[in-house]
Amino acid sequence: MNGVNDPPLFIKDIKPGLKNLNVVFIVLEIGRVTKTKDGHEVRSCKVADKTGSITISVWDEIGGLIQPGDIIRLTRGYASMWKGCLTLYTGRGGELQKIGEFCMVYSEVPNFSEPNPDYRGPQNKGAHNEQKTNSMNSNIGTGTFGSVGKFFFF
């Protein structure tokens, strides 16, 4: 599908069931920490690229290292539905890597992680185009903060 050396996939092209995703995004918001029954920390982070935003679920200590404004490359990620919302995950063997960029054009809309009752799964092609047009305002920004340099999360 989308190998590590392939150009990154845009958020607008992410569908439930896709695996081995390579995506570059800016972190907009870090959600509060929740704990699983077996003690893992999970954070839901809102991330975006120029095509829209999505929620990524980040587990354990990696979530504590991510900050708003970080520009990150996800490799070997996957997408799935969680409580009716499209969500991005790191996946087994996946990596989140801060990249040396410190500026990125992004758009918060459309938010592909908003609940969409028409989205019944990967077989429903075109459902991602059924976003409400009244939410298509100009929430476009340029992230101008973040660290210069490379940091790997292990």
C-alpha positions in Angstrom: 0.0 0.0 0.0 1.9 3.1 1.2 5.5 2.1 2.0 8.0 4.0 4.2 9.7 5.6 1.2 6.5 6.6 -0.6 5.4 10.2 -0.6 3.1 10.9 2.4 -0.6 10.3 2.1 -2.8 13.3 2.6 -5.3 13.2 5.5 -8.2 13.5 3.1 -7.2 10.2 1.5 -7.2 8.2 4.7 -10.0 5.6 4.9 -10.9 3.0 7.6 -8.9 -0.2 7.1 -5.9 1.3 5.4 -2.6 0.0 6.8 1.1 0.9 6.5 0.3 4.6 6.3 2.9 7.2 5.8 1.5 10.6 6.9 3.1 14.0 7.7 1.1 16.4 9.9 1.2 19.2 12.5 -0.1 18.6 16.0 -2.9 21.0 16.8 -4.2 19.8 20.2 -3.3 17.2 22.7 -6.2 15.5 24.4 -6.4 14.6 28.1 -4.9 11.4 29.2 -7.1 8.3 29.8 -5.9 5.1 31.3 -6.8 1.6 30.0 -7.7 -1.2 32.4 -4.2 -2.6 32.1 -2.5 0.8 32.9 -1.7 2.2 29.5 -2.0 5.9 29.0 -3.8 7.0 25.8 -4.1 10.5 24.3 -6.3 11.5 21.4 -4.5 14.3 19.5 -5.9 16.5 16.8 -3.5 16.7 13.8 -3.8 18.3 10.4 -2.2 18.8 7.0 -3.3 21.1 4.1 -6.2 18.8 3.3 -8.0 18.6 6.7 -7.7 17.3 10.2 -8.0 13.9 11.9 -7.6 12.4 15.4 -4.6 10.2 16.2 -4.6 7.9 19.2 -1.2 7.9 20.9 -0.2 5.4 23.6 2.0 5.6 26.6 5.2 7.7 26.9 5.2 8.8 23.3 2.1 10.8 24.0 3.9 12.7 26.7 6.6 13.8 24.3 4.3 15.2 21.6 3.5 18.9 21.8 1.2 21.3 19.9 3.1 22.7 16.9 5.3 19.6 16.4 5.5 18.5 12.8 5.6 14.7 12.7 6.0 11.9 10.2 4.0 8.8 11.0 5.2 5.6 9.4 3.4 2.2 9.3 0.3 3.7 10.8 -3.3 2.5 10.2 -6.8 3.9 10.2 -9.8 2.5 11.9 -13.2 3.6 13.2 -13.5 4.2 17.0 -16.9 5.1 18.4 -18.1 6.0 14.9 -15.1 8.3 14.2 -12.2 7.8 11.8 -9.1 7.5 13.9 -5.4 7.2 13.0 -3.1 4.8 15.0 0.6 4.2 15.2 0.3 0.5 14.7 2.7 -2.3 15.6 6.2 -1.4 14.3 4.9 2.1 13.5 6.9 5.2 14.3 6.3 8.9 15.1 9.2 11.0 14.2 9.5 14.8 14.7 10.9 16.2 11.5 13.1 19.2 11.0 10.3 21.4 9.5 9.2 24.3 11.7 6.4 25.6 9.4 3.5 23.8 7.8 0.3 25.0 6.0 -2.7 23.2 7.4 -6.5 23.3 7.4 -8.7 22.2 10.3 -11.6 21.6 8.0 -12.9 19.3 7.0 -12.4 17.3 10.2 -12.4 13.7 9.0 -12.7 12.4 12.5 -16.1 14.0 13.1 -18.8 11.3 13.5 -20.4 10.5 10.2 -23.4 8.3 10.2 -23.2 7.8 6.5 -19.7 6.3 6.9 -20.4 2.6 7.2 -16.9 1.4 6.5 -14.4 1.0 3.7 -17.0 -0.3 1.2 -18.8 3.1 1.2 -16.8 5.0 -1.3 -17.4 8.8 -1.5 -18.8 9.2 2.0 -15.9 11.5 2.9 -17.2 14.0 0.4 -20.5 14.4 2.3 -19.0 17.0 4.7 -21.3 19.9 5.6 -20.5 22.8 3.3 -21.4 25.4 6.0 -18.3 24.2 8.0 -16.0 24.9 5.1 -14.9 28.3 6.5 -11.4 29.4 6.2 -9.7 27.8 9.2 -6.4 27.7 7.4 -3.3 28.5 9.3 0.5 28.1 9.1 2.2 26.5 12.0 5.3 28.6 12.8 6.4 27.0 15.9 8.0 23.7 16.8 11.5 22.4 17.2 14.2 22.3 14.6 16.0 19.0 14.5 15.1 15.4 14.5 13.8 13.5 17.5 12.8 9.8 17.4 10.2 8.3 19.7 11.0 4.8 20.9 
